[in-house]
Amino acid sequence: MKINIASDYHDMSRQAAERFYEKLQADPSVHFGLATGGTPIGMYRHLSELLASSPLKTDALKTFNLDEYIGLPPSDPNSFYSFMKEQVYKPWNLQADQCFIPDGNAADLEKECERYEAMIDQYGIDVQLLGVGKNGHIGFNEPGTRFDALTQVVELKPSTRKANARFFPSTDDVPTHAVTMGIGSILKAKEIVLIASGEAKAEAVYALVHREQTEDWPITALKQHRNVTVIVDEAAGRLI
Ligand code: GLP
């Protein structure tokens, strides 16, 4: 595992964006696994700027998202689809057939999970971006999730709903369930880049670096992957 301590959020975002840019440069039909949340916004902006001033084309790139809330229509401003449209799909000029995200409104959610997992297997993810929750969750895989779990429906912990409430009118408006790639699905990626910023993430980053693998800290599953780069700012890295 490579650990890069960035000086601040901006530096973390720049380093992560440059890694993804290099991957696209090396292979224009690369498959990116992407994440939502506040943390990747700076990285997406930086990559958008790099792309805007570069001859690199994005028309062969494919993106695969980690998760989506259940019960929010894609048009809802708080759906992860809306987030991606705003932060990535539009600025990177991606067309619908390049962008994959679980359907949290599927009539049969079990089937949707199977479909999404089959697609991950069919295409393969070259590099997966991850953020992390305060309690060490990756995607929406909360503490206690099995490390071999595949794409699944999960119930969100109250603490996760509270943390994500900042994007909603109130905590009650945050959906209770989501579809998420499982930890087993995430570990299938050829390369993983995890970014974390701010003191609230320091304990989770500590767990990744210093604890044994434990389902109490989903982030520790990354210890079994051969190609992980962790990019944290000083505040998130202060305990390591
Ligand atoms: C959500 C997402 C995660 C993300 C986490 C942390 O729960 N499902 O993928 O890592 O939030 O988000 P933030 O970056 O806003 O702290």
Boltz pocket constraint, residues with backbone or C-beta under 6 A from the ligand:
constraints:
  - pocket:
      binder: B
      contacts: [[A, 35], [A, 36], [A, 37], [A, 38], [A, 39], [A, 40], [A, 66], [A, 67], [A, 130], [A, 131], [A, 132], [A, 133], [A, 134], [A, 137], [A, 138], [A, 139], [A, 140], [A, 160], [A, 164]]
      max_distance: 6.0
